Amino acid sequence: MAEAATTTTTNTKKRLILILLALVPVLLGGAAAWYFLADNSPSGEAANQEMASPSGKAEPAYYVILPHPFIFNVTGDTQQRLVQVKVQLMVRGDDNDTLARQHIPLVESTLLQSFGAASVEQLRSPSGRLELRQQALQSVQSALVKVSGSPVVEQVLFTGFVMQ
């Protein structure tokens, strides 16, 4: 009887050790997944706070569709190219939506000036188009700051792009 009791205790200890050995990799995997998947970047938090309204909630995004596509010529190596770009503006909140719609002629004029300065080489590459979008955004924001006191537009989006 004493032998049966010690055998049972050693079997229980062995089972407990095997269970613990099986749990350790599971717990380590869960901790690793939490560490790598958690968004702890300060830039993400700063961006969320930057777009927050005074009440602390993030403003909803609105998209202002510019009524006409931009059609312009760019000079290339041997010939001129015709480019058509459809643009939408992303703004945050009702106030910025109203301001952007109110100043569409100013936005269109500013964008046309930015697009007119582009080259064929810039428009051919995806990185060049991204650079053009950033330049257009900066131009629009500076023009709107002069008129309304705030940048109003968060992003300039190309929703259609054709170059012949």
C-alpha positions in Angstrom: 0.0 0.0 0.0 2.8 2.4 0.8 4.4 1.6 -2.6 1.1 2.5 -4.3 1.0 5.8 -2.5 4.5 6.7 -3.6 3.9 5.6 -7.2 0.8 7.8 -7.3 2.7 10.8 -5.9 5.5 10.4 -8.4 3.0 10.0 -11.3 1.2 13.2 -10.1 4.5 15.1 -9.9 5.4 13.9 -13.4 2.1 15.0 -14.8 2.4 18.4 -13.1 5.9 18.9 -14.5 4.7 17.9 -18.0 1.7 20.3 -17.8 4.0 23.1 -16.7 6.4 22.4 -19.5 3.6 22.5 -22.0 2.2 25.8 -20.6 5.5 27.7 -20.7 5.7 27.9 -24.6 2.1 28.8 -24.8 2.5 31.6 -22.3 5.7 32.8 -24.0 4.0 32.8 -27.4 1.1 34.8 -26.0 3.4 37.3 -24.4 5.4 37.6 -27.7 2.2 38.2 -29.7 1.0 40.8 -27.3 4.3 42.6 -27.4 4.6 42.6 -31.2 1.0 43.3 -32.0 0.4 46.1 -29.4 0.6 49.6 -30.9 2.8 51.4 -28.4 4.2 54.0 -30.8 4.0 57.5 -29.5 3.5 58.8 -33.0 0.2 57.0 -33.3 -1.0 58.4 -30.0 0.2 61.9 -30.9 -1.7 61.7 -34.2 -4.9 60.6 -32.5 -4.6 63.5 -30.0 -3.8 65.9 -32.8 -7.0 65.1 -34.6 -9.1 65.1 -31.4 -11.8 67.7 -30.9 -11.9 69.7 -27.7 -14.2 67.1 -26.2 -11.4 64.5 -26.6 -13.1 62.4 -29.3 -11.6 62.1 -32.8 -13.4 64.1 -35.5 -15.0 62.1 -38.3 -13.3 62.2 -41.7 -15.1 63.8 -44.6 -14.2 63.7 -48.2 -14.7 66.7 -50.4 -14.9 65.8 -54.1 -13.6 68.5 -56.3 -16.2 69.0 -59.1 -13.9 68.8 -62.1 -10.8 66.7 -62.9 -7.6 68.6 -63.5 -6.3 68.4 -67.1 -2.9 69.8 -67.8 0.1 69.4 -70.1 3.6 68.4 -68.9 6.7 68.4 -71.1 8.7 65.3 -71.5 11.9 64.4 -73.1 10.6 64.5 -76.7 6.9 65.3 -76.5 4.3 66.9 -74.4 2.0 64.6 -72.3 -1.6 65.3 -71.3 -2.4 64.4 -67.7 -5.8 64.1 -66.0 -6.0 63.9 -62.2 -9.2 63.5 -60.1 -8.8 64.8 -56.6 -10.6 64.5 -53.3 -9.7 66.2 -50.1 -9.9 64.6 -46.7 -10.9 66.9 -43.9 -11.8 66.3 -40.2 -15.0 67.6 -38.7 -18.0 69.5 -39.9 -16.3 72.9 -39.6 -13.4 71.9 -41.9 -15.8 70.3 -44.3 -17.7 73.6 -44.6 -14.5 75.6 -45.0 -13.1 73.3 -47.7 -16.4 73.4 -49.7 -16.5 77.2 -49.3 -12.9 77.7 -50.7 -13.0 75.2 -53.6 -12.0 77.8 -56.2 -8.9 78.6 -54.1 -8.1 75.0 -53.7 -8.5 74.3 -57.4 -6.2 77.2 -58.3 -3.6 76.1 -55.8 -3.7 72.5 -57.0 -3.4 73.5 -60.7 -0.3 75.6 -59.9 1.2 72.6 -58.1 0.4 70.2 -60.9 1.7 72.5 -63.5 5.2 72.4 -61.9 5.4 68.6 -62.2 7.6 66.8 -64.7 6.9 63.7 -66.7 9.6 61.8 -64.8 8.0 62.8 -61.5 4.5 61.7 -62.7 5.7 58.3 -64.0 7.0 56.9 -60.7 4.8 56.1 -57.7 7.3 57.9 -55.4 7.1 61.0 -57.6 3.3 61.0 -57.5 3.5 60.6 -53.7 5.9 63.6 -53.6 3.5 65.6 -55.8 0.6 64.8 -53.4 2.7 66.0 -50.5 3.6 69.2 -52.3 0.0 69.8 -53.3 -1.1 69.2 -49.6 1.4 71.7 -48.3 0.4 74.3 -51.0 -3.3 73.9 -50.2 -2.8 74.0 -46.5 -0.7 77.2 -46.7 -3.3 78.9 -48.9 -6.1 77.9 -46.6 -4.2 79.1 -43.5 -3.9 82.5 -45.1 -7.7 82.7 -45.7 -9.2 80.8 -42.8 -6.5 80.6 -40.1 -6.3 76.8 -40.1 -4.9 74.2 -42.5 -8.4 72.6 -42.9 -7.2 69.8 -45.3 -5.6 66.7 -43.8 -4.8 64.8 -47.1 -5.0 65.4 -50.8 -6.0 62.1 -52.5 -5.7 61.2 -56.2 -8.8 59.1 -57.1 -8.0 59.1 -60.8 -4.8 59.5 -62.7 -4.3 59.2 -66.4 -1.2 60.3 -68.4 -1.1 60.0 -72.2 
